[in-house]
Amino acid sequence: MEVLASGNGGVLSNEIFCLNFRIELARTSGLMERTIVIGDVHGCADELGDLLDRLQVKDRDRIIQAGDLINRGPDSSRCVRMAQAHGFEMVFGNHELRLLKARQSGDISALKAYDYGTLAELTDGDWAFLQQARPYCHLAQYQAVVVHG
């Protein structure tokens, strides 16, 4: 596996940590297909867009979102739409799990102050996409498992 990029994202002016990402790109033999793993976007759609542009994402690339696509940042709904448009495979993060549980059960006792804005912002389509996430993603060709941690 060739690691082509890794690093930390920026901080919004209001000190919300926006994009702590680790990217690993792997090339499969002969197909030039990449597996891209992105984590902890936290609702920062501009930064996610910049990252995808910088990576020059192609239709044949496999993109795995390793949790926390949403919440804390300014535009969770746009992040979800971008993930849908690029065919992201979703792994649950603690933010998705907490918000989905609250929305489904009606129990808001575990929510944090910044969760309420995200709950109000996301559309039914956004929620449907997030519900398709899974606890992990197995990458058999690399003998690896992607989890949120």
Accessible surface in RSA format (square Angstrom, percent):
REM  Atomic radii and reference values for relative SASA: ProtOr
REM  Chains: A
REM  Algorithm: Lee & Richards
REM  Probe-radius: 1.40
REM  Slices: 20
REM RES _ NUM      All-atoms   Total-Side   Main-Chain    Non-polar    All polar
REM                ABS   REL    ABS   REL    ABS   REL    ABS   REL    ABS   REL
RES MET A   1   128.59  66.6  47.60  31.5  81.00 192.9  48.43  41.2  80.16 106.2
RES GLU A   2    88.68  50.9  80.62  61.0   8.06  19.2  40.54  78.4  48.14  39.3
RES VAL A   3    84.47  55.6  56.91  51.5  27.56  66.4  56.91  49.4  27.56  74.7
RES LEU A   4    74.91  41.7  41.11  29.4  33.80  85.0  45.00  31.6  29.91  80.5
RES ALA A   5    32.28  29.7  23.17  35.7   9.11  20.7  32.14  45.3   0.14   0.4
RES SER A   6    74.76  63.2  42.53  56.8  32.23  74.2   9.44  20.1  65.32  91.5
RES GLY A   7    33.29  41.0   0.00   N/A  33.29  41.0  29.69  81.5   3.60   8.1
RES ASN A   8   117.93  81.3  88.75  85.8  29.18  70.3  18.41  44.3  99.52  96.2
RES GLY A   9    24.46  30.2   0.00   N/A  24.46  30.2  10.82  29.7  13.65  30.6
RES GLY A  10    38.42  47.4   0.00   N/A  38.42  47.4  34.07  93.5   4.36   9.8
RES VAL A  11    85.71  56.4  53.00  48.0  32.71  78.8  54.28  47.2  31.43  85.2
RES LEU A  12    40.81  22.7  36.33  26.0   4.48  11.3  39.34  27.6   1.47   4.0
RES SER A  13   120.11 101.5  80.79 107.8  39.32  90.6  60.45 128.7  59.66  83.6
RES ASN A  14    97.30  67.1  70.93  68.5  26.37  63.5  43.80 105.4  53.50  51.7
RES GLU A  15   139.75  80.2 118.58  89.7  21.17  50.4  55.20 106.8  84.55  69.0
RES ILE A  16    50.51  28.7  45.31  33.8   5.19  12.5  50.51  36.4   0.00   0.0
RES PHE A  17    64.98  32.5  64.17  39.7   0.81   2.1  64.32  39.0   0.66   1.9
RES CYS A  18     0.55   0.4   0.55   0.6   0.00   0.0   0.55   1.4   0.00   0.0
RES LEU A  19     4.53   2.5   4.53   3.2   0.00   0.0   4.53   3.2   0.00   0.0
RES ASN A  20    64.10  44.2  61.09  59.0   3.01   7.2   2.19   5.3  61.90  59.8
RES PHE A  21    26.94  13.5  23.60  14.6   3.34   8.7  25.11  15.2   1.84   5.3
RES ARG A  22   153.11  64.3 147.40  75.1   5.71  13.6  58.70  80.2  94.41  57.2
RES ILE A  23     1.78   1.0   1.76   1.3   0.02   0.1   1.76   1.3   0.02   0.1
RES GLU A  24    38.17  21.9  37.16  28.1   1.02   2.4   8.40  16.3  29.77  24.3
RES LEU A  25     0.68   0.4   0.59   0.4   0.10   0.2   0.60   0.4   0.09   0.2
RES ALA A  26     2.51   2.3   2.51   3.9   0.00   0.0   2.51   3.5   0.00   0.0
RES ARG A  27    99.77  41.9  76.40  38.9  23.37  55.6  28.65  39.2  71.11  43.1
RES THR A  28    28.23  20.1  21.22  21.5   7.00  16.7  26.07  35.0   2.16   3.3
RES SER A  29   111.65  94.3  82.93 110.7  28.72  66.2  60.16 128.1  51.49  72.1
RES GLY A  30    78.25  96.5   0.00   N/A  78.25  96.5  41.19 113.0  37.06  83.0
RES LEU A  31   121.98  67.9 108.11  77.3  13.87  34.9 111.37  78.2  10.61  28.6
RES MET A  32   104.71  54.2 101.36  67.1   3.35   8.0  77.97  66.3  26.75  35.4
RES GLU A  33    52.30  30.0  52.25  39.5   0.04   0.1   2.87   5.5  49.43  40.4
RES ARG A  34    25.01  10.5  24.93  12.7   0.08   0.2   4.14   5.7  20.87  12.7
RES THR A  35     4.30   3.1   3.62   3.7   0.69   1.6   2.97   4.0   1.33   2.0
RES ILE A  36     0.00   0.0   0.00   0.0   0.00   0.0   0.00   0.0   0.00   0.0
RES VAL A  37    24.56  16.2  24.56  22.2   0.00   0.0  24.56  21.3   0.00   0.0
RES ILE A  38     0.00   0.0   0.00   0.0   0.00   0.0   0.00   0.0   0.00   0.0
RES GLY A  39     9.90  12.2   0.00   N/A   9.90  12.2   8.47  23.2   1.43   3.2
RES ASP A  40    36.80  25.8  36.80  36.6   0.00   0.0   4.96  11.7  31.83  31.7
RES VAL A  41     0.00   0.0   0.00   0.0   0.00   0.0   0.00   0.0   0.00   0.0
RES HIS A  42     8.50   4.6   8.50   5.9   0.00   0.0   1.67   1.7   6.84   8.0
RES GLY A  43     0.00   0.0   0.00   N/A   0.00   0.0   0.00   0.0   0.00   0.0
RES CYS A  44     0.09   0.1   0.01   0.0   0.08   0.2   0.08   0.2   0.01   0.0
RES ALA A  45     0.74   0.7   0.00   0.0   0.74   1.7   0.00   0.0   0.74   2.0
RES ASP A  46    90.49  63.4  83.57  83.2   6.92  16.4  27.61  65.0  62.88  62.7
RES GLU A  47    50.43  29.0  47.69  36.1   2.73   6.5  22.40  43.3  28.03  22.9
RES LEU A  48     0.00   0.0   0.00   0.0   0.00   0.0   0.00   0.0   0.00   0.0
RES GLY A  49    16.93  20.9   0.00   N/A  16.93  20.9  16.82  46.2   0.12   0.3
RES ASP A  50    96.34  67.5  91.26  90.8   5.08  12.0  28.35  66.7  67.99  67.8
RES LEU A  51    10.43   5.8   6.69   4.8   3.74   9.4  10.07   7.1   0.36   1.0
RES LEU A  52     6.26   3.5   4.29   3.1   1.97   5.0   4.58   3.2   1.68   4.5
RES ASP A  53   107.82  75.5  93.24  92.8  14.58  34.5  30.41  71.6  77.42  77.2
RES ARG A  54   195.65  82.1 166.87  85.1  28.78  68.5  60.91  83.2 134.74  81.7
RES LEU A  55    17.45   9.7  11.70   8.4   5.75  14.5  14.62  10.3   2.82   7.6
RES GLN A  56   123.05  68.8 114.02  83.3   9.03  21.5  30.51  64.9  92.54  70.2
RES VAL A  57    31.42  20.7   6.13   5.5  25.29  60.9   6.13   5.3  25.29  68.6
RES LYS A  58    94.25  46.0  87.15  53.5   7.10  16.9  64.77  58.3  29.48  31.4
RES ASP A  59   158.81 111.2 122.53 122.0  36.28  85.8  44.74 105.3 114.07 113.8
RES ARG A  60   131.90  55.4 114.98  58.6  16.92  40.3  53.63  73.3  78.27  47.4
RES ASP A  61    13.99   9.8   1.19   1.2  12.79  30.3   0.05   0.1  13.93  13.9
RES ARG A  62    63.38  26.6  57.81  29.5   5.57  13.3  30.21  41.3  33.16  20.1
RES ILE A  63     2.77   1.6   0.81   0.6   1.96   4.7   0.81   0.6   1.96   5.3
RES ILE A  64     0.00   0.0   0.00   0.0   0.00   0.0   0.00   0.0   0.00   0.0
RES GLN A  65     0.00   0.0   0.00   0.0   0.00   0.0   0.00   0.0   0.00   0.0
RES ALA A  66    11.60  10.7   9.90  15.3   1.69   3.9   9.90  13.9   1.69   4.5
RES GLY A  67     0.00   0.0   0.00   N/A   0.00   0.0   0.00   0.0   0.00   0.0
RES ASP A  68     4.27   3.0   4.27   4.3   0.00   0.0   0.00   0.0   4.27   4.3
RES LEU A  69     0.00   0.0   0.00   0.0   0.00   0.0   0.00   0.0   0.00   0.0
RES ILE A  70     0.02   0.0   0.02   0.0   0.00   0.0   0.02   0.0   0.00   0.0
RES ASN A  71     0.00   0.0   0.00   0.0   0.00   0.0   0.00   0.0   0.00   0.0
RES ARG A  72    75.94  31.9  66.19  33.7   9.75  23.2   6.70   9.2  69.24  42.0
RES GLY A  73    14.57  18.0   0.00   N/A  14.57  18.0   0.61   1.7  13.95  31.3
RES PRO A  74    92.01  67.1  55.11  50.2  36.90 134.1  67.85  56.0  24.16 150.2
RES ASP A  75    38.13  26.7  38.09  37.9   0.04   0.1   8.44  19.9  29.69  29.6
RES SER A  76     0.24   0.2   0.24   0.3   0.00   0.0   0.00   0.0   0.24   0.3
RES SER A  77     8.86   7.5   8.86  11.8   0.00   0.0   6.94  14.8   1.91   2.7
RES ARG A  78    82.39  34.6  82.39  42.0   0.00   0.0  31.48  43.0  50.91  30.9
RES CYS A  79     0.00   0.0   0.00   0.0   0.00   0.0   0.00   0.0   0.00   0.0
RES VAL A  80     0.00   0.0   0.00   0.0   0.00   0.0   0.00   0.0   0.00   0.0
RES ARG A  81   123.08  51.7 118.32  60.3   4.76  11.3  58.61  80.1  64.47  39.1
RES MET A  82    32.37  16.8  30.33  20.1   2.03   4.8  31.42  26.7   0.95   1.3
RES ALA A  83     0.00   0.0   0.00   0.0   0.00   0.0   0.00   0.0   0.00   0.0
RES GLN A  84    79.74  44.6  60.57  44.3  19.17  45.6  21.42  45.6  58.31  44.2
RES ALA A  85    88.11  81.0  43.54  67.2  44.58 101.4  56.69  79.8  31.42  83.2
RES HIS A  86    78.66  43.0  57.95  40.3  20.71  53.0  37.52  38.7  41.14  47.9
RES GLY A  87    51.55  63.6   0.00   N/A  51.55  63.6  33.92  93.1  17.64  39.5
RES PHE A  88     9.92   5.0   0.00   0.0   9.92  25.8   0.00   0.0   9.92  28.4
RES GLU A  89    48.48  27.8  42.94  32.5   5.54  13.2  31.82  61.5  16.67  13.6
RES MET A  90     9.96   5.2   3.50   2.3   6.46  15.4   3.50   3.0   6.46   8.6
RES VAL A  91     0.02   0.0   0.02   0.0   0.00   0.0   0.02   0.0   0.00   0.0
RES PHE A  92    38.21  19.1  32.54  20.2   5.68  14.8  32.54  19.7   5.68  16.2
RES GLY A  93     0.67   0.8   0.00   N/A   0.67   0.8   0.67   1.8   0.00   0.0
RES ASN A  94    73.65  50.8  68.16  65.9   5.49  13.2  36.80  88.6  36.85  35.6
RES HIS A  95     7.65   4.2   7.65   5.3   0.00   0.0   0.32   0.3   7.33   8.5
RES GLU A  96     0.15   0.1   0.11   0.1   0.04   0.1   0.15   0.3   0.00   0.0
RES LEU A  97    92.12  51.3  88.95  63.6   3.17   8.0  89.25  62.7   2.86   7.7
RES ARG A  98    36.65  15.4  28.54  14.6   8.11  19.3  24.08  32.9  12.57   7.6
RES LEU A  99     0.00   0.0   0.00   0.0   0.00   0.0   0.00   0.0   0.00   0.0
RES LEU A 100    10.01   5.6  10.01   7.2   0.00   0.0  10.01   7.0   0.00   0.0
RES LYS A 101   140.28  68.4 135.42  83.1   4.86  11.6  82.74  74.5  57.54  61.3
RES ALA A 102     5.87   5.4   2.46   3.8   3.42   7.8   3.11   4.4   2.76   7.3
RES ARG A 103   102.99  43.2  75.53  38.5  27.46  65.4  24.54  33.5  78.45  47.5
RES GLN A 104   117.10  65.5  78.70  57.5  38.40  91.4  38.53  82.0  78.58  59.6
RES SER A 105    71.60  60.5  31.71  42.3  39.89  91.9  42.12  89.7  29.48  41.3
RES GLY A 106    57.09  70.4   0.00   N/A  57.09  70.4  33.53  92.0  23.56  52.8
RES ASP A 107    78.26  54.8  65.60  65.3  12.66  29.9  28.31  66.6  49.95  49.8
RES ILE A 108    91.95  52.3  87.78  65.4   4.17  10.1  87.78  63.2   4.17  11.3
RES SER A 109    98.00  82.8  58.09  77.5  39.91  91.9  53.52 114.0  44.48  62.3
RES ALA A 110    69.25  63.7  50.45  77.9  18.80  42.8  61.34  86.4   7.91  20.9
RES LEU A 111    20.65  11.5   0.37   0.3  20.28  51.0   0.37   0.3  20.28  54.6
RES LYS A 112   100.38  49.0  93.90  57.6   6.47  15.4  44.08  39.7  56.30  60.0
RES ALA A 113    93.66  86.1  68.19 105.2  25.47  57.9  73.55 103.6  20.11  53.3
RES TYR A 114    90.80  42.4  74.71  42.5  16.09  41.9  72.96  54.8  17.83  22.0
RES ASP A 115     0.00   0.0   0.00   0.0   0.00   0.0   0.00   0.0   0.00   0.0
RES TYR A 116   101.69  47.5  96.53  54.9   5.16  13.4  79.06  59.4  22.62  27.9
RES GLY A 117    47.98  59.2   0.00   N/A  47.98  59.2  39.97 109.7   8.01  17.9
RES THR A 118     6.97   5.0   5.38   5.5   1.59   3.8   0.06   0.1   6.91  10.5
RES LEU A 119    41.33  23.0  29.03  20.8  12.31  30.9  29.21  20.5  12.13  32.6
RES ALA A 120    90.88  83.6  52.09  80.4  38.79  88.2  63.88  90.0  27.00  71.5
RES GLU A 121    62.22  35.7  39.92  30.2  22.30  53.1  36.38  70.4  25.84  21.1
RES LEU A 122    11.72   6.5   0.00   0.0  11.72  29.5   0.00   0.0  11.72  31.5
RES THR A 123    75.51  53.7  68.07  69.0   7.44  17.7  68.04  91.4   7.47  11.3
RES ASP A 124   109.96  77.0 100.02  99.5   9.95  23.5  37.95  89.3  72.01  71.8
RES GLY A 125    41.33  51.0   0.00   N/A  41.33  51.0  34.74  95.3   6.59  14.8
RES ASP A 126     4.36   3.1   4.36   4.3   0.00   0.0   0.00   0.0   4.36   4.4
RES TRP A 127     4.59   1.8   4.59   2.2   0.00   0.0   2.17   1.2   2.41   3.9
RES ALA A 128    50.44  46.4  46.05  71.1   4.39  10.0  47.63  67.1   2.80   7.4
RES PHE A 129    23.01  11.5  20.98  13.0   2.04   5.3  21.93  13.3   1.08   3.1
RES LEU A 130     0.00   0.0   0.00   0.0   0.00   0.0   0.00   0.0   0.00   0.0
RES GLN A 131    81.50  45.6  60.77  44.4  20.73  49.4  20.20  43.0  61.30  46.5
RES GLN A 132   135.42  75.7 105.31  77.0  30.10  71.7  44.09  93.8  91.33  69.3
RES ALA A 133     9.28   8.5   0.00   0.0   9.28  21.1   0.00   0.0   9.28  24.6
RES ARG A 134    95.96  40.3  95.18  48.5   0.78   1.9  40.39  55.2  55.57  33.7
RES PRO A 135    94.57  68.9  82.12  74.9  12.45  45.3  85.20  70.3   9.37  58.3
RES TYR A 136   116.62  54.4 114.10  64.9   2.51   6.5  65.62  49.3  51.00  62.9
RES CYS A 137     1.45   1.1   0.69   0.8   0.75   1.8   0.82   2.1   0.63   0.7
RES HIS A 138   102.85  56.2  85.70  59.6  17.15  43.9  48.83  50.3  54.02  62.9
RES LEU A 139     7.38   4.1   7.20   5.2   0.18   0.4   7.38   5.2   0.00   0.0
RES ALA A 140    63.84  58.7  50.50  77.9  13.34  30.3  51.96  73.2  11.88  31.5
RES GLN A 141    98.71  55.2  58.59  42.8  40.12  95.5  49.12 104.6  49.60  37.6
RES TYR A 142    47.90  22.4  22.83  13.0  25.08  65.3  29.69  22.3  18.22  22.5
RES GLN A 143   170.95  95.6 137.26 100.3  33.69  80.2  46.80  99.6 124.15  94.2
RES ALA A 144    34.32  31.6  26.72  41.2   7.60  17.3  33.93  47.8   0.40   1.1
RES VAL A 145    83.30  54.8  55.79  50.5  27.51  66.3  55.79  48.5  27.51  74.6
RES VAL A 146    15.69  10.3  12.35  11.2   3.33   8.0  15.69  13.6   0.00   0.0
RES VAL A 147    86.91  57.2  72.23  65.4  14.67  35.4  72.23  62.8  14.67  39.8
RES HIS A 148    48.37  26.4  25.09  17.4  23.28  59.6  16.62  17.1  31.75  36.9
RES GLY A 149   106.68 131.6   0.00   N/A 106.68 131.6  53.75 147.5  52.93 118.5
END  Absolute sums over single chains surface
CHAIN  1 A     7828.1       5840.2       1987.9       4085.7       3742.4
END  Absolute sums over all chains
TOTAL          7828.1       5840.2       1987.9       4085.7       3742.4
